[in-house]
């Protein structure tokens, strides 16, 4: 790949740097997790190749569904660095942490890329809360998934409407259900889904963030590797699985919301 196709991204200015979560913390996610491992450069190159294919095969019709987690910030950096015409979209569920929302203006300032925001229908949220209460997600699996549908699935449908492909930050290492996930798959509706980080480890993600000074969610410094809506996310303890902090009150097999459905296994995750 020629150097002409790669952007030299600006370093954050002094005001940005002072606000970055690793700027003053004695111990943070980078210190805890970042590690260079064999094959890292090849994995980066493979990811860029998948992103380039997505952009070329689906011109003007592909979006990164950015959860604002570490993986999707890596993808955002790669898209900007390699000048790839892939839109950036995120689901503003109305229940995200302030630390999560703080990344949106950082992305737009650092990378000069607009972030498409997709919010739930206000009336749908009002009706759901009025009928089931603010803490409905804790009452039953059905109500929790109902909340996910209103706040995440319906807005995702609007994000993907009219698009023939989307990109996610899913990795095989994240959970057992994702252990055999391909880097590219055609969904039942004919839309192509790219998962270009499938082979990356958690150490890879943080090594890339460290090497490229990528902005990240400050909650990662608080032992939250997987971050969703505030009521449904907690820190994990040493030895707990990667996604143990998501929907922790539910049975392990139920920890899904429906954003990522694989018909052959009838599983859905977010």
Secondary structure in CASP SS format (residue, H / E / C, confidence):
PFRMAT SS
TARGET T0000
AUTHOR 0000-0000-0000
METHOD secondary structure of the structure
MODEL  1
X C 1.00
X C 1.00
X H 1.00
X H 1.00
X H 1.00
X C 1.00
X C 1.00
X C 1.00
X C 1.00
X C 1.00
X C 1.00
X C 1.00
X C 1.00
X H 1.00
X H 1.00
X H 1.00
X H 1.00
X H 1.00
X H 1.00
X C 1.00
X C 1.00
X C 1.00
X C 1.00
X C 1.00
X C 1.00
X C 1.00
X C 1.00
X C 1.00
X H 1.00
X H 1.00
X H 1.00
X H 1.00
X H 1.00
X C 1.00
X C 1.00
X C 1.00
X C 1.00
X C 1.00
X C 1.00
X H 1.00
X H 1.00
X H 1.00
X H 1.00
X H 1.00
X H 1.00
X H 1.00
X H 1.00
X H 1.00
X H 1.00
X H 1.00
X H 1.00
X H 1.00
X H 1.00
X H 1.00
X H 1.00
X H 1.00
X H 1.00
X C 1.00
X C 1.00
X C 1.00
X C 1.00
X E 1.00
X E 1.00
X E 1.00
X E 1.00
X C 1.00
X C 1.00
X C 1.00
X C 1.00
X H 1.00
X H 1.00
X H 1.00
X H 1.00
X H 1.00
X H 1.00
X H 1.00
X H 1.00
X H 1.00
X H 1.00
X H 1.00
X H 1.00
X C 1.00
X C 1.00
X C 1.00
X C 1.00
X C 1.00
X E 1.00
X E 1.00
X E 1.00
X E 1.00
X E 1.00
X E 1.00
X C 1.00
X C 1.00
X C 1.00
X C 1.00
X C 1.00
X H 1.00
X H 1.00
X H 1.00
X H 1.00
X H 1.00
X H 1.00
X H 1.00
X H 1.00
X H 1.00
X H 1.00
X H 1.00
X H 1.00
X H 1.00
X H 1.00
X C 1.00
X C 1.00
X C 1.00
X E 1.00
X E 1.00
X E 1.00
X E 1.00
X E 1.00
X C 1.00
X C 1.00
X H 1.00
X H 1.00
X H 1.00
X H 1.00
X H 1.00
X H 1.00
X H 1.00
X H 1.00
X H 1.00
X H 1.00
X H 1.00
X C 1.00
X C 1.00
X C 1.00
X H 1.00
X H 1.00
X H 1.00
X C 1.00
X C 1.00
X H 1.00
X H 1.00
X H 1.00
X H 1.00
X H 1.00
X H 1.00
X H 1.00
X H 1.00
X H 1.00
X H 1.00
X H 1.00
X H 1.00
X H 1.00
X H 1.00
X H 1.00
X H 1.00
X H 1.00
X H 1.00
X H 1.00
X H 1.00
X C 1.00
X C 1.00
X C 1.00
X C 1.00
X E 1.00
X E 1.00
X E 1.00
X C 1.00
X C 1.00
X C 1.00
X C 1.00
X H 1.00
X H 1.00
X H 1.00
X C 1.00
X H 1.00
X H 1.00
X H 1.00
X C 1.00
X C 1.00
X C 1.00
X C 1.00
X C 1.00
X E 1.00
X E 1.00
X E 1.00
X C 1.00
X C 1.00
X C 1.00
X C 1.00
X C 1.00
X E 1.00
X E 1.00
X E 1.00
X C 1.00
X C 1.00
X C 1.00
X C 1.00
X C 1.00
X C 1.00
X C 1.00
X H 1.00
X H 1.00
X H 1.00
X H 1.00
X H 1.00
X H 1.00
X H 1.00
X H 1.00
X H 1.00
X H 1.00
X H 1.00
X C 1.00
X C 1.00
X C 1.00
X C 1.00
X C 1.00
X H 1.00
X H 1.00
X H 1.00
X H 1.00
X H 1.00
X C 1.00
X C 1.00
X C 1.00
X C 1.00
X C 1.00
X C 1.00
X C 1.00
X H 1.00
X H 1.00
X H 1.00
X E 1.00
X C 1.00
X C 1.00
X C 1.00
X C 1.00
X C 1.00
X C 1.00
X C 1.00
X C 1.00
X C 1.00
X C 1.00
X C 1.00
X C 1.00
X E 1.00
X C 1.00
X C 1.00
X C 1.00
X C 1.00
X C 1.00
X H 1.00
X H 1.00
X H 1.00
X C 1.00
X C 1.00
X C 1.00
X C 1.00
X C 1.00
X E 1.00
X E 1.00
X E 1.00
X C 1.00
X C 1.00
X C 1.00
X C 1.00
X E 1.00
X E 1.00
X E 1.00
X C 1.00
END
